[in-house]
């Protein structure tokens, strides 16, 4: 499945969350990651995120589509995509 | 079509962009809007955003799916959704 994750997280927890998500997905904007991943990897990642954030304060949105062809993406302005892809 | 817009924009331009996107979509996180919109409205919105941002510095990602049923969304932690929906 294809996944987009966006987050709004307290600065004291952001590095841990970013490092964790980067193990599964590609960084594409300040607080946005995306990429292809398996259902089981996504479940694992969501569980890890849940353990890292403050559930009362932080917000993480996980958007998924089963078929990446269903999702179109356009960039207006600068592209921030990293070149290192999935670690 | 269903649209997710994420942005990373210089602070001096962010209010204008946020106000503009809010005329079409629902605010769901710090730098994330989403919602249903027509192809023509999306074209209009993209044109407006293009006129407001610094193309060399700012980045706006526009994700679209033709059928909202194709997109699943999960929230981990706090939900930031506004209650005022589309203006």
Backbone of each chain as nested JSON, in Angstrom:
{
  "chains": [
    {"id": "A", "residues": [
      {"number": 1, "name": "UNK", "atoms": {"N": [0.829, -1.195, 0.0], "CA": [0.0, 0.0, 0.0], "C": [0.874, 1.259, 0.0]}},
      {"number": 2, "name": "UNK", "atoms": {"N": [0.258, 2.363, -0.436], "CA": [1.007, 3.619, -0.471], "C": [0.546, 4.499, 0.694]}},
      {"number": 3, "name": "UNK", "atoms": {"N": [1.515, 5.085, 1.383], "CA": [1.225, 5.768, 2.646], "C": [1.768, 7.197, 2.639]}},
      {"number": 4, "name": "UNK", "atoms": {"N": [0.965, 8.126, 3.163], "CA": [1.42, 9.495, 3.421], "C": [1.253, 9.727, 4.917]}},
      {"number": 5, "name": "UNK", "atoms": {"N": [2.305, 10.166, 5.568], "CA": [2.212, 10.487, 6.997], "C": [2.57, 11.955, 7.209]}},
      {"number": 6, "name": "UNK", "atoms": {"N": [1.694, 12.675, 7.867], "CA": [1.969, 14.066, 8.244], "C": [1.914, 14.158, 9.762]}},
      {"number": 7, "name": "UNK", "atoms": {"N": [2.724, 15.052, 10.342], "CA": [2.709, 15.124, 11.808], "C": [2.893, 16.537, 12.32]}},
      {"number": 8, "name": "UNK", "atoms": {"N": [2.366, 16.731, 13.493], "CA": [2.485, 17.999, 14.213], "C": [2.816, 17.588, 15.65]}},
      {"number": 9, "name": "UNK", "atoms": {"N": [4.104, 17.666, 15.977], "CA": [4.624, 17.029, 17.198], "C": [5.48, 18.012, 17.984]}},
      {"number": 10, "name": "UNK", "atoms": {"N": [5.384, 17.959, 19.297], "CA": [6.205, 18.811, 20.158], "C": [7.687, 18.648, 19.831]}},
      {"number": 11, "name": "UNK", "atoms": {"N": [8.416, 19.766, 19.859], "CA": [9.805, 19.799, 19.399], "C": [10.691, 18.803, 20.152]}},
      {"number": 12, "name": "UNK", "atoms": {"N": [10.356, 18.53, 21.407], "CA": [11.186, 17.619, 22.208], "C": [11.035, 16.157, 21.794]}},
      {"number": 13, "name": "UNK", "atoms": {"N": [10.006, 15.853, 21.007], "CA": [9.803, 14.465, 20.572], "C": [9.997, 14.28, 19.054]}},
      {"number": 14, "name": "UNK", "atoms": {"N": [10.217, 15.392, 18.356], "CA": [10.161, 15.34, 16.892], "C": [11.303, 14.527, 16.284]}},
      {"number": 15, "name": "UNK", "atoms": {"N": [12.498, 14.63, 16.846], "CA": [13.63, 13.911, 16.258], "C": [13.428, 12.397, 16.315]}},
      {"number": 16, "name": "UNK", "atoms": {"N": [12.959, 11.919, 17.441], "CA": [12.739, 10.475, 17.597], "C": [11.695, 9.976, 16.605]}},
      {"number": 17, "name": "UNK", "atoms": {"N": [10.633, 10.766, 16.438], "CA": [9.573, 10.357, 15.512], "C": [10.088, 10.388, 14.072]}},
      {"number": 18, "name": "UNK", "atoms": {"N": [10.805, 11.451, 13.727], "CA": [11.335, 11.586, 12.364], "C": [12.283, 10.427, 12.019]}},
      {"number": 19, "name": "UNK", "atoms": {"N": [13.175, 10.112, 12.928], "CA": [14.139, 9.015, 12.695], "C": [13.398, 7.687, 12.501]}},
      {"number": 20, "name": "UNK", "atoms": {"N": [12.367, 7.487, 13.294], "CA": [11.598, 6.238, 13.201], "C": [10.865, 6.137, 11.863]}},
      {"number": 21, "name": "UNK", "atoms": {"N": [10.17, 7.218, 11.48], "CA": [9.409, 7.159, 10.219], "C": [10.361, 6.999, 9.034]}},
      {"number": 22, "name": "UNK", "atoms": {"N": [11.523, 7.618, 9.132], "CA": [12.493, 7.569, 8.026], "C": [13.008, 6.151, 7.769]}},
      {"number": 23, "name": "UNK", "atoms": {"N": [12.85, 5.283, 8.736], "CA": [13.259, 3.887, 8.532], "C": [12.292, 3.147, 7.604]}},
      {"number": 24, "name": "UNK", "atoms": {"N": [11.117, 3.757, 7.356], "CA": [10.09, 3.091, 6.552], "C": [9.71, 3.869, 5.285]}},
      {"number": 25, "name": "UNK", "atoms": {"N": [9.777, 5.199, 5.364], "CA": [9.236, 6.023, 4.28], "C": [10.229, 7.096, 3.85]}},
      {"number": 26, "name": "UNK", "atoms": {"N": [9.891, 7.788, 2.752], "CA": [10.737, 8.859, 2.226], "C": [10.26, 10.215, 2.731]}},
      {"number": 27, "name": "UNK", "atoms": {"N": [11.194, 11.024, 3.136], "CA": [10.874, 12.379, 3.579], "C": [10.608, 13.23, 2.337]}},
      {"number": 28, "name": "UNK", "atoms": {"N": [9.457, 13.929, 2.307], "CA": [9.141, 14.742, 1.127], "C": [8.846, 16.203, 1.448]}},
      {"number": 29, "name": "UNK", "atoms": {"N": [8.658, 16.505, 2.708], "CA": [8.436, 17.908, 3.102], "C": [8.669, 17.986, 4.601]}},
      {"number": 30, "name": "UNK", "atoms": {"N": [8.765, 19.188, 5.099], "CA": [9.083, 19.422, 6.51], "C": [8.472, 18.378, 7.462]}},
      {"number": 31, "name": "UNK", "atoms": {"N": [7.178, 18.2, 7.404], "CA": [6.512, 17.268, 8.317], "C": [5.718, 16.208, 7.569]}},
      {"number": 32, "name": "UNK", "atoms": {"N": [6.237, 15.802, 6.413], "CA": [5.517, 14.855, 5.561], "C": [6.461, 13.76, 5.055]}},
      {"number": 33, "name": "UNK", "atoms": {"N": [6.032, 12.523, 5.23], "CA": [6.74, 11.375, 4.66], "C": [5.771, 10.622, 3.752]}},
      {"number": 34, "name": "UNK", "atoms": {"N": [6.291, 9.932, 2.754], "CA": [5.424, 9.101, 1.935], "C": [6.206, 7.915, 1.383]}},
      {"number": 35, "name": "UNK", "atoms": {"N": [5.484, 6.914, 0.917], "CA": [6.134, 5.783, 0.278], "C": [5.293, 4.534, 0.318]}},
      {"number": 36, "name": "UNK", "atoms": {"N": [5.827, 3.521, -0.332], "CA": [5.188, 2.214, -0.412], "C": [5.598, 1.407, 0.816]}},
      {"number": 37, "name": "UNK", "atoms": {"N": [4.669, 0.73, 1.425], "CA": [5.021, -0.167, 2.523], "C": [3.969, -1.258, 2.678]}},
      {"number": 38, "name": "UNK", "atoms": {"N": [4.37, -2.32, 3.358], "CA": [3.435, -3.428, 3.566], "C": [2.477, -3.099, 4.709]}},
      {"number": 39, "name": "UNK", "atoms": {"N": [1.375, -3.83, 4.747], "CA": [0.394, -3.653, 5.823], "C": [1.043, -3.927, 7.18]}},
      {"number": 40, "name": "UNK", "atoms": {"N": [1.873, -4.95, 7.23], "CA": [2.49, -5.301, 8.519], "C": [3.514, -4.257, 8.951]}},
      {"number": 41, "name": "UNK", "atoms": {"N": [4.292, -3.718, 7.988], "CA": [5.231, -2.65, 8.333], "C": [4.484, -1.411, 8.823]}},
      {"number": 42, "name": "UNK", "atoms": {"N": [3.359, -1.11, 8.192], "CA": [2.589, 0.064, 8.617], "C": [2.061, -0.123, 10.044]}},
      {"number": 43, "name": "UNK", "atoms": {"N": [1.592, -1.316, 10.34], "CA": [1.106, -1.595, 11.698], "C": [2.243, -1.432, 12.71]}},
      {"number": 44, "name": "UNK", "atoms": {"N": [3.41, -1.916, 12.336], "CA": [4.59, -1.797, 13.203], "C": [4.965, -0.332, 13.415]}},
      {"number": 45, "name": "UNK", "atoms": {"N": [4.968, 0.432, 12.316], "CA": [5.333, 1.848, 12.395], "C": [4.327, 2.624, 13.252]}},
      {"number": 46, "name": "UNK", "atoms": {"N": [3.041, 2.363, 13.045], "CA": [2.017, 3.054, 13.828], "C": [2.172, 2.755, 15.317]}},
      {"number": 47, "name": "UNK", "atoms": {"N": [2.511, 1.515, 15.628], "CA": [2.722, 1.139, 17.022], "C": [3.924, 1.876, 17.612]}},
      {"number": 48, "name": "UNK", "atoms": {"N": [5.006, 1.986, 16.819], "CA": [6.191, 2.709, 17.294], "C": [5.876, 4.188, 17.514]}},
      {"number": 49, "name": "UNK", "atoms": {"N": [5.157, 4.794, 16.543], "CA": [4.803, 6.207, 16.672], "C": [3.965, 6.423, 17.933]}},
      {"number": 50, "name": "UNK", "atoms": {"N": [3.022, 5.539, 18.132], "CA": [2.14, 5.618, 19.297], "C": [2.938, 5.622, 20.604]}},
      {"number": 51, "name": "UNK", "atoms": {"N": [4.044, 4.885, 20.606], "CA": [4.884, 4.812, 21.799], "C": [5.796, 6.006, 21.979]}},
      {"number": 52, "name": "UNK", "atoms": {"N": [5.971, 6.796, 20.912], "CA": [6.906, 7.932, 20.976], "C": [6.223, 9.27, 21.235]}},
      {"number": 53, "name": "UNK", "atoms": {"N": [4.981, 9.407, 20.789], "CA": [4.327, 10.721, 20.879], "C": [3.578, 10.889, 22.193]}},
      {"number": 54, "name": "UNK", "atoms": {"N": [3.235, 12.137, 22.477], "CA": [2.317, 12.456, 23.568], "C": [0.922, 12.488, 22.95]}},
      {"number": 55, "name": "UNK", "atoms": {"N": [0.144, 11.473, 23.247], "CA": [-1.137, 11.277, 22.563], "C": [-2.099, 12.45, 22.789]}},
      {"number": 56, "name": "UNK", "atoms": {"N": [-1.94, 13.126, 23.915], "CA": [-2.836, 14.248, 24.217], "C": [-2.449, 15.513, 23.449]}},
      {"number": 57, "name": "UNK", "atoms": {"N": [-1.174, 15.629, 23.081], "CA": [-0.687, 16.876, 22.474], "C": [-0.334, 16.737, 21.001]}},
      {"number": 58, "name": "UNK", "atoms": {"N": [0.271, 15.621, 20.643], "CA": [0.788, 15.459, 19.282], "C": [-0.267, 14.869, 18.362]}},
      {"number": 59, "name": "UNK", "atoms": {"N": [-0.119, 15.157, 17.075], "CA": [-1.066, 14.645, 16.079], "C": [-0.31, 14.073, 14.891]}},
      {"number": 60, "name": "UNK", "atoms": {"N": [-0.648, 12.848, 14.544], "CA": [-0.053, 12.204, 13.366], "C": [-1.198, 11.708, 12.482]}},
      {"number": 61, "name": "UNK", "atoms": {"N": [-1.181, 12.105, 11.217], "CA": [-2.191, 11.638, 10.268], "C": [-1.56, 10.61, 9.347]}},
      {"number": 62, "name": "UNK", "atoms": {"N": [-2.24, 9.486, 9.18], "CA": [-1.757, 8.413, 8.31], "C": [-2.796, 8.193, 7.207]}},
      {"number": 63, "name": "UNK", "atoms": {"N": [-2.447, 8.592, 5.988], "CA": [-3.32, 8.394, 4.831], "C": [-2.81, 7.197, 4.043]}},
      {"number": 64, "name": "UNK", "atoms": {"N": [-3.712, 6.297, 3.663], "CA": [-3.279, 5.132, 2.887], "C": [-4.178, 4.922, 1.673]}},
      {"number": 65, "name": "UNK", "atoms": {"N": [-3.566, 4.487, 0.581], "CA": [-4.315, 3.994, -0.581], "C": [-3.749, 2.613, -0.908]}},
      {"number": 66, "name": "UNK", "atoms": {"N": [-4.624, 1.684, -1.256], "CA": [-4.165, 0.321, -1.532], "C": [-3.34, 0.245, -2.806]}},
      {"number": 67, "name": "UNK", "atoms": {"N": [-3.717, 1.039, -3.795], "CA": [-3.015, 1.031, -5.081], "C": [-2.374, 2.403, -5.336]}},
      {"number": 68, "name": "UNK", "atoms": {"N": [-1.042, 2.462, -5.444], "CA": [-0.389, 3.762, -5.639], "C": [-0.849, 4.49, -6.893]}},
      {"number": 69, "name": "UNK", "atoms": {"N": [-1.376, 3.745, -7.865], "CA": [-1.858, 4.38, -9.108], "C": [-3.082, 5.267, -8.849]}},
      {"number": 70, "name": "UNK", "atoms": {"N": [-3.753, 5.036, -7.749], "CA": [-4.949, 5.829, -7.425], "C": [-4.584, 7.221, -6.928]}},
      {"number": 71, "name": "UNK", "atoms": {"N": [-3.342, 7.386, -6.538], "CA": [-2.913, 8.648, -5.918], "C": [-2.073, 9.46, -6.892]}},
      {"number": 72, "name": "UNK", "atoms": {"N": [-2.483, 10.707, -7.101], "CA": [-1.677, 11.599, -7.943], "C": [-1.053, 12.658, -7.048]}},
      {"number": 73, "name": "UNK", "atoms": {"N": [0.152, 13.063, -7.393], "CA": [0.844, 14.064, -6.58], "C": [1.381, 15.172, -7.459]}},
      {"number": 74, "name": "UNK", "atoms": {"N": [1.13, 16.401, -7.068], "CA": [1.69, 17.559, -7.752], "C": [2.454, 18.409, -6.749]}},
      {"number": 75, "name": "UNK", "atoms": {"N": [3.567, 18.966, -7.194], "CA": [4.344, 19.869, -6.353], "C": [4.202, 21.283, -6.92]}},
      {"number": 76, "name": "UNK", "atoms": {"N": [3.83, 22.221, -6.059], "CA": [3.857, 23.64, -6.443], "C": [5.027, 24.249, -5.694]}},
      {"number": 77, "name": "UNK", "atoms": {"N": [5.933, 24.884, -6.416], "CA": [7.118, 25.467, -5.79], "C": [8.236, 24.468, -5.697]}},
      {"number": 78, "name": "UNK", "atoms": {"N": [8.996, 24.578, -4.616], "CA": [10.213, 23.789, -4.474], "C": [9.906, 22.358, -4.055]}},
      {"number": 79, "name": "UNK", "atoms": {"N": [10.687, 21.43, -4.589], "CA": [10.592, 20.037, -4.167], "C": [11.599, 19.81, -3.063]}},
      {"number": 80, "name": "UNK", "atoms": {"N": [11.146, 19.223, -1.971], "CA": [12.029, 19.0, -0.814], "C": [12.476, 17.542, -0.727]}},
      {"number": 81, "name": "UNK", "atoms": {"N": [12.123, 16.751, -1.708], "CA": [12.365, 15.316, -1.597], "C": [13.825, 15.008, -1.268]}},
      {"number": 82, "name": "UNK", "atoms": {"N": [13.992, 14.096, -0.369], "CA": [15.338, 13.629, -0.06], "C": [15.758, 12.675, -1.163]}},
      {"number": 83, "name": "UNK", "atoms": {"N": [17.037, 12.471, -1.311], "CA": [17.534, 11.596, -2.363], "C": [17.945, 10.241, -1.798]}},
      {"number": 84, "name": "UNK", "atoms": {"N": [17.828, 10.085, -0.496], "CA": [18.348, 8.855, 0.105], "C": [17.326, 7.732, 0.192]}},
      {"number": 85, "name": "UNK", "atoms": {"N": [16.079, 8.053, -0.229], "CA": [15.028, 7.036, -0.249], "C": [14.901, 6.257, 1.05]}},
      {"number": 86, "name": "UNK", "atoms": {"N": [14.418, 5.056, 0.948], "CA": [14.184, 4.265, 2.159], "C": [15.528, 3.725, 2.676]}},
      {"number": 87, "name": "UNK", "atoms": {"N": [15.741, 3.9, 3.939], "CA": [17.012, 3.454, 4.557], "C": [16.996, 1.929, 4.684]}}
    ]},
    {"id": "B", "residues": [
      {"number": 1, "name": "UNK", "atoms": {"N": [-13.244, 15.047, -6.724], "CA": [-12.047, 14.348, -6.282], "C": [-11.702, 14.735, -4.84]}},
      {"number": 2, "name": "UNK", "atoms": {"N": [-10.908, 13.879, -4.184], "CA": [-10.528, 14.156, -2.806], "C": [-9.071, 14.624, -2.791]}},
      {"number": 3, "name": "UNK", "atoms": {"N": [-8.824, 15.689, -2.037], "CA": [-7.533, 16.379, -2.106], "C": [-6.914, 16.525, -0.713]}},
      {"number": 4, "name": "UNK", "atoms": {"N": [-5.618, 16.28, -0.643], "CA": [-4.834, 16.579, 0.564], "C": [-3.761, 17.58, 0.144]}},
      {"number": 5, "name": "UNK", "atoms": {"N": [-3.68, 18.689, 0.853], "CA": [-2.631, 19.671, 0.565], "C": [-1.772, 19.857, 1.811]}},
      {"number": 6, "name": "UNK", "atoms": {"N": [-0.465, 19.712, 1.635], "CA": [0.486, 19.981, 2.721], "C": [1.424, 21.093, 2.253]}},
      {"number": 7, "name": "UNK", "atoms": {"N": [1.875, 21.925, 3.18], "CA": [2.745, 23.024, 2.742], "C": [3.844, 23.323, 3.746]}},
      {"number": 8, "name": "UNK", "atoms": {"N": [4.909, 23.866, 3.208], "CA": [6.046, 24.318, 3.995], "C": [6.41, 25.672, 3.388]}},
      {"number": 9, "name": "UNK", "atoms": {"N": [5.956, 26.733, 4.044], "CA": [5.951, 28.07, 3.443], "C": [6.56, 29.081, 4.405]}},
      {"number": 10, "name": "UNK", "atoms": {"N": [7.307, 30.035, 3.881], "CA": [7.894, 31.1, 4.692], "C": [6.821, 31.81, 5.504]}},
      {"number": 11, "name": "UNK", "atoms": {"N": [7.17, 32.14, 6.758], "CA": [6.197, 32.678, 7.713], "C": [5.517, 33.951, 7.197]}},
      {"number": 12, "name": "UNK", "atoms": {"N": [6.212, 34.722, 6.374], "CA": [5.64, 35.981, 5.885], "C": [4.552, 35.773, 4.826]}},
      {"number": 13, "name": "UNK", "atoms": {"N": [4.462, 34.564, 4.296], "CA": [3.442, 34.283, 3.27], "C": [2.379, 33.282, 3.749]}},
      {"number": 14, "name": "UNK", "atoms": {"N": [2.589, 32.743, 4.937], "CA": [1.766, 31.596, 5.352], "C": [0.302, 31.97, 5.587]}},
      {"number": 15, "name": "UNK", "atoms": {"N": [0.049, 33.143, 6.143], "CA": [-1.344, 33.517, 6.427], "C": [-2.158, 33.625, 5.147]}},
      {"number": 16, "name": "UNK", "atoms": {"N": [-1.586, 34.246, 4.144], "CA": [-2.304, 34.421, 2.873], "C": [-2.622, 33.068, 2.243]}},
      {"number": 17, "name": "UNK", "atoms": {"N": [-1.662, 32.165, 2.292], "CA": [-1.874, 30.824, 1.708], "C": [-2.923, 30.05, 2.502]}},
      {"number": 18, "name": "UNK", "atoms": {"N": [-2.823, 30.122, 3.822], "CA": [-3.766, 29.403, 4.686], "C": [-5.205, 29.899, 4.46]}},
      {"number": 19, "name": "UNK", "atoms": {"N": [-5.381, 31.206, 4.402], "CA": [-6.717, 31.793, 4.187], "C": [-7.275, 31.346, 2.836]}},
      {"number": 20, "name": "UNK", "atoms": {"N": [-6.415, 31.311, 1.846], "CA": [-6.85, 30.921, 0.499], "C": [-7.27, 29.448, 0.455]}},
      {"number": 21, "name": "UNK", "atoms": {"N": [-6.442, 28.577, 1.008], "CA": [-6.784, 27.141, 0.969], "C": [-8.044, 26.873, 1.783]}},
      {"number": 22, "name": "UNK", "atoms": {"N": [-8.208, 27.602, 2.871], "CA": [-9.367, 27.388, 3.751], "C": [-10.694, 27.71, 3.053]}},
      {"number": 23, "name": "UNK", "atoms": {"N": [-10.624, 28.459, 1.978], "CA": [-11.848, 28.75, 1.211], "C": [-12.326, 27.518, 0.425]}},
      {"number": 24, "name": "UNK", "atoms": {"N": [-11.448, 26.514, 0.311], "CA": [-11.785, 25.334, -0.497], "C": [-11.795, 24.03, 0.305]}},
      {"number": 25, "name": "UNK", "atoms": {"N": [-10.933, 23.954, 1.322], "CA": [-10.722, 22.674, 2.012], "C": [-10.808, 22.842, 3.527]}},
      {"number": 26, "name": "UNK", "atoms": {"N": [-10.793, 21.713, 4.224], "CA": [-10.857, 21.702, 5.686], "C": [-9.457, 21.588, 6.28]}},
      {"number": 27, "name": "UNK", "atoms": {"N": [-9.209, 22.39, 7.278], "CA": [-7.94, 22.337, 7.989], "C": [-7.929, 21.109, 8.894]}},
      {"number": 28, "name": "UNK", "atoms": {"N": [-6.898, 20.259, 8.799], "CA": [-6.862, 19.057, 9.626], "C": [-5.599, 18.923, 10.478]}},
      {"number": 29, "name": "UNK", "atoms": {"N": [-4.597, 19.718, 10.169], "CA": [-3.376, 19.702, 10.968], "C": [-2.606, 20.979, 10.658]}},
      {"number": 30, "name": "UNK", "atoms": {"N": [-1.61, 21.258, 11.465], "CA": [-0.839, 22.499, 11.336], "C": [-0.641, 22.975, 9.893]}},
      {"number": 31, "name": "UNK", "atoms": {"N": [-0.102, 22.124, 9.047], "CA": [0.162, 22.518, 7.656], "C": [-0.515, 21.579, 6.671]}},
      {"number": 32, "name": "UNK", "atoms": {"N": [-1.693, 21.082, 7.044], "CA": [-2.392, 20.107, 6.21], "C": [-3.876, 20.468, 6.072]}},
      {"number": 33, "name": "UNK", "atoms": {"N": [-4.342, 20.492, 4.844], "CA": [-5.766, 20.655, 4.557], "C": [-6.236, 19.452, 3.754]}},
      {"number": 34, "name": "UNK", "atoms": {"N": [-7.521, 19.134, 3.845], "CA": [-8.053, 18.064, 3.008], "C": [-9.528, 18.295, 2.729]}},
      {"number": 35, "name": "UNK", "atoms": {"N": [-10.028, 17.619, 1.721], "CA": [-11.457, 17.701, 1.444], "C": [-11.781, 17.36, 0.011]}},
      {"number": 36, "name": "UNK", "atoms": {"N": [-13.081, 17.35, -0.228], "CA": [-13.617, 17.048, -1.555], "C": [-13.665, 18.353, -2.355]}},
      {"number": 37, "name": "UNK", "atoms": {"N": [-13.263, 18.312, -3.606], "CA": [-13.405, 19.498, -4.453], "C": [-13.458, 19.095, -5.919]}},
      {"number": 38, "name": "UNK", "atoms": {"N": [-13.969, 19.988, -6.74], "CA": [-14.066, 19.704, -8.167], "C": [-12.711, 19.915, -8.842]}},
      {"number": 39, "name": "UNK", "atoms": {"N": [-12.566, 19.345, -10.013], "CA": [-11.338, 19.514, -10.789], "C": [-11.1, 20.992, -11.094]}},
      {"number": 40, "name": "UNK", "atoms": {"N": [-12.164, 21.706, -11.434], "CA": [-12.003, 23.13, -11.782], "C": [-11.638, 23.958, -10.549]}},
      {"number": 41, "name": "UNK", "atoms": {"N": [-12.237, 23.645, -9.397], "CA": [-11.862, 24.362, -8.169], "C": [-10.405, 24.096, -7.806]}},
      {"number": 42, "name": "UNK", "atoms": {"N": [-9.96, 22.852, -7.994], "CA": [-8.563, 22.536, -7.677], "C": [-7.617, 23.304, -8.597]}},
      {"number": 43, "name": "UNK", "atoms": {"N": [-7.962, 23.384, -9.859], "CA": [-7.13, 24.147, -10.798], "C": [-7.06, 25.615, -10.37]}},
      {"number": 44, "name": "UNK", "atoms": {"N": [-8.199, 26.148, -9.97], "CA": [-8.268, 27.546, -9.519], "C": [-7.409, 27.737, -8.262]}},
      {"number": 45, "name": "UNK", "atoms": {"N": [-7.539, 26.802, -7.319], "CA": [-6.778, 26.907, -6.069], "C": [-5.277, 26.808, -6.321]}},
      {"number": 46, "name": "UNK", "atoms": {"N": [-4.865, 25.874, -7.174], "CA": [-3.445, 25.718, -7.485], "C": [-2.888, 26.988, -8.124]}},
      {"number": 47, "name": "UNK", "atoms": {"N": [-3.686, 27.596, -8.97], "CA": [-3.27, 28.849, -9.605], "C": [-3.102, 29.957, -8.562]}},
      {"number": 48, "name": "UNK", "atoms": {"N": [-4.043, 30.04, -7.633], "CA": [-3.948, 31.053, -6.563], "C": [-2.721, 30.821, -5.691]}},
      {"number": 49, "name": "UNK", "atoms": {"N": [-2.496, 29.563, -5.312], "CA": [-1.326, 29.237, -4.474], "C": [-0.043, 29.626, -5.207]}},
      {"number": 50, "name": "UNK", "atoms": {"N": [-0.001, 29.287, -6.477], "CA": [1.17, 29.61, -7.298], "C": [1.477, 31.108, -7.284]}},
      {"number": 51, "name": "UNK", "atoms": {"N": [0.42, 31.909, -7.22], "CA": [0.599, 33.366, -7.211], "C": [0.978, 33.928, -5.851]}},
      {"number": 52, "name": "UNK", "atoms": {"N": [0.789, 33.132, -4.803], "CA": [1.042, 33.618, -3.44], "C": [2.405, 33.198, -2.894]}},
      {"number": 53, "name": "UNK", "atoms": {"N": [2.91, 32.056, -3.34], "CA": [4.143, 31.526, -2.741], "C": [5.39, 32.013, -3.474]}},
      {"number": 54, "name": "UNK", "atoms": {"N": [6.52, 31.85, -2.81], "CA": [7.824, 32.054, -3.441], "C": [8.234, 30.689, -3.99]}},
      {"number": 55, "name": "UNK", "atoms": {"N": [8.172, 30.56, -5.306], "CA": [8.347, 29.247, -5.936], "C": [9.726, 28.641, -5.652]}},
      {"number": 56, "name": "UNK", "atoms": {"N": [10.709, 29.5, -5.427], "CA": [12.061, 29.008, -5.179], "C": [12.23, 28.503, -3.745]}},
      {"number": 57, "name": "UNK", "atoms": {"N": [11.418, 29.041, -2.822], "CA": [11.623, 28.719, -1.403], "C": [10.522, 27.841, -0.816]}},
      {"number": 58, "name": "UNK", "atoms": {"N": [9.29, 28.106, -1.202], "CA": [8.151, 27.421, -0.582], "C": [7.833, 26.121, -1.312]}},
      {"number": 59, "name": "UNK", "atoms": {"N": [7.214, 25.205, -0.575], "CA": [6.848, 23.917, -1.16], "C": [5.407, 23.575, -0.78]}},
      {"number": 60, "name": "UNK", "atoms": {"N": [4.611, 23.247, -1.78], "CA": [3.228, 22.827, -1.541], "C": [3.025, 21.493, -2.266]}},
      {"number": 61, "name": "UNK", "atoms": {"N": [2.569, 20.489, -1.527], "CA": [2.278, 19.184, -2.127], "C": [0.766, 19.027, -2.242]}},
      {"number": 62, "name": "UNK", "atoms": {"N": [0.324, 18.616, -3.426], "CA": [-1.104, 18.407, -3.674], "C": [-1.307, 16.936, -4.046]}},
      {"number": 63, "name": "UNK", "atoms": {"N": [-1.921, 16.179, -3.144], "CA": [-2.23, 14.768, -3.39], "C": [-3.71, 14.663, -3.751]}},
      {"number": 64, "name": "UNK", "atoms": {"N": [-4.015, 13.915, -4.804], "CA": [-5.422, 13.758, -5.19], "C": [-5.748, 12.289, -5.449]}},
      {"number": 65, "name": "UNK", "atoms": {"N": [-6.963, 11.91, -5.061], "CA": [-7.533, 10.62, -5.471], "C": [-8.894, 10.92, -6.084]}},
      {"number": 66, "name": "UNK", "atoms": {"N": [-9.203, 10.221, -7.146], "CA": [-10.473, 10.489, -7.833], "C": [-11.673, 10.061, -6.999]}},
      {"number": 67, "name": "UNK", "atoms": {"N": [-11.519, 8.964, -6.272], "CA": [-12.618, 8.444, -5.471], "C": [-12.227, 8.481, -3.993]}},
      {"number": 68, "name": "UNK", "atoms": {"N": [-12.943, 9.248, -3.168], "CA": [-12.576, 9.349, -1.748], "C": [-12.582, 8.009, -1.023]}},
      {"number": 69, "name": "UNK", "atoms": {"N": [-13.309, 7.022, -1.566], "CA": [-13.336, 5.69, -0.934], "C": [-11.984, 4.981, -1.033]}},
      {"number": 70, "name": "UNK", "atoms": {"N": [-11.151, 5.417, -1.947], "CA": [-9.831, 4.803, -2.115], "C": [-8.847, 5.22, -1.009]}},
      {"number": 71, "name": "UNK", "atoms": {"N": [-9.189, 6.283, -0.333], "CA": [-8.266, 6.854, 0.654], "C": [-8.748, 6.542, 2.064]}},
      {"number": 72, "name": "UNK", "atoms": {"N": [-7.859, 5.957, 2.856], "CA": [-8.188, 5.723, 4.256], "C": [-7.344, 6.652, 5.114]}},
      {"number": 73, "name": "UNK", "atoms": {"N": [-7.913, 7.104, 6.215], "CA": [-7.188, 8.026, 7.091], "C": [-7.262, 7.55, 8.526]}},
      {"number": 74, "name": "UNK", "atoms": {"N": [-6.119, 7.523, 9.177], "CA": [-6.073, 7.211, 10.599], "C": [-5.374, 8.335, 11.336]}},
      {"number": 75, "name": "UNK", "atoms": {"N": [-5.859, 8.636, 12.525], "CA": [-5.23, 9.652, 13.363], "C": [-4.573, 8.951, 14.546]}},
      {"number": 76, "name": "UNK", "atoms": {"N": [-3.283, 9.236, 14.764], "CA": [-2.613, 8.776, 15.978], "C": [-2.425, 10.006, 16.858]}},
      {"number": 77, "name": "UNK", "atoms": {"N": [-2.91, 9.952, 18.073], "CA": [-2.812, 11.101, 18.964], "C": [-3.997, 12.018, 18.799]}},
      {"number": 78, "name": "UNK", "atoms": {"N": [-3.732, 13.318, 18.957], "CA": [-4.8, 14.315, 18.985], "C": [-5.316, 14.622, 17.592]}},
      {"number": 79, "name": "UNK", "atoms": {"N": [-6.616, 14.826, 17.503], "CA": [-7.21, 15.277, 16.245], "C": [-7.274, 16.786, 16.265]}},
      {"number": 80, "name": "UNK", "atoms": {"N": [-6.809, 17.404, 15.179], "CA": [-6.77, 18.863, 15.123], "C": [-7.878, 19.418, 14.239]}},
      {"number": 81, "name": "UNK", "atoms": {"N": [-8.759, 18.566, 13.778], "CA": [-9.737, 18.991, 12.78], "C": [-10.528, 20.201, 13.249]}},
      {"number": 82, "name": "UNK", "atoms": {"N": [-10.703, 21.12, 12.335], "CA": [-11.548, 22.273, 12.621], "C": [-13.001, 21.823, 12.525]}},
      {"number": 83, "name": "UNK", "atoms": {"N": [-13.875, 22.557, 13.133], "CA": [-15.284, 22.183, 13.105], "C": [-16.064, 23.044, 12.122]}},
      {"number": 84, "name": "UNK", "atoms": {"N": [-15.374, 23.972, 11.493], "CA": [-16.115, 24.925, 10.644], "C": [-16.239, 24.468, 9.19]}},
      {"number": 85, "name": "UNK", "atoms": {"N": [-15.615, 23.326, 8.87], "CA": [-15.724, 22.747, 7.529], "C": [-15.406, 23.752, 6.425]}},
      {"number": 86, "name": "UNK", "atoms": {"N": [-15.989, 23.522, 5.275], "CA": [-15.686, 24.392, 4.133], "C": [-16.435, 25.714, 4.291]}},
      {"number": 87, "name": "UNK", "atoms": {"N": [-15.719, 26.789, 4.121], "CA": [-16.309, 28.126, 4.266], "C": [-17.175, 28.449, 3.048]}}
    ]}
  ]
}
